[in-house]
Amino acid sequence: MRRRAQRHTVDGSGGSEIAGEAIRLSKRRRKPALPEADDALDRLKYEVADELGLRDDIRERGWAEMTTREVGTIGGHMVRKMVRFAERRLTGSDAESVSGAEARD
């Protein structure tokens, strides 16, 4: 079966159109499933940045000037920690905190 190529055009309003469907390009932040977890996720983000040696770069340049690779590395490590935390909770061995996992990284 042959796929039809999608047409991609960018209009002047900051949006784009792919195969007739308008997509809004915006600087939006994804919201956590539990709004009360927002502060904990921010703490985890900075904790991971510290562990990776990126905290000073964030202070000097700000998040907007971080490279995609740097931000992606932070996000990837956050996900690993959250998965380990969830696995421990599911198995009943939740004595360690989320930050206790860095010894295994």
N, C-alpha and C positions, 0 to 999 in steps of 0.2 A: 504494500500500500504506500502510495506516495503522499508525502506531507506537503501541504501548501506553505510557502514561505510567508511569514508574518510581516506585514508592512509596519514600519515603525517611523513615525514622524513626530517631531517636537514642535509644538505651537509656541507662540511667544508668551503665553500666560503662565509658564512654569509647569505646565502639564505635558503629557505626551499621549499619543494615541497608538494603540496596538490593535490591529485588525478591527477597527471601528469602536473599540472599547476605551473610553477615556480613563487615564490613570493620573492621579494627582501626585506630583512629585513634591513632597513636603519634608521639612525637618521635624519629624515627629518622634517621640520617644515611646517605645513599646511599654505598656503598663503591665505590672505584675498581676498574676491571677488573684493574689490576695493583696489589696492595697496596703494593709498593715505591714507587709513584708518589704516595702520600698526602702525603708531606712536600713534594714538588715542587708539587703542586696547592695546598697551603696557602700556599707561598711566592708562587705566581702570584696567588692570591686577594688577598693583602696588597699585592702589587705593583700590581695593578689598582686596588685601593681607594686606594692612594697617588696613582695617576695621575688618579683621579676626584675627589680631594680629600675622600675619606670616611674616611681612616685615623683622624683625630682623633675623628670621631663614633663610630667603632667603639671606640676607647679609652675615651671618656667614657660611652657608653651600653651598649656590649657588643652582640654579634651579636643577642641575643634582642630587643633594643629597636629594631633597625633596621627601617625600613619594607620592605614587600614590594617596592616600587619600587626602593629603594636596593640591596637584596640582588639583585634581578633584573637591575639594571644591571651590577653587578659580575659576575654569572654570565654575562650576555650578552657582555661584553667578554672574559671568560676563554675562552668558546667561540670567539669570533672569532680570538683569538690562537692557540688550539690548532689551529684549522682552517688558519690561515696556516702554522704550524709543520709540520703534516702535509703540506700541499701542497708546501712547500719540500723536505721529506724525499722525497716521492714523485717530484719532478722532479729530484732530485739537487743542488739548490742550497741545501743546509742550512748554509751558512756563517754565517747569522744565527742568533741565539738566539731563543727565544720572545719575549723582551722587546724584540727589535729591531724588532718590527712596529709599535710605538706611533708611530713617525715617520709611518706611513701612515694612522693613524686620523684 
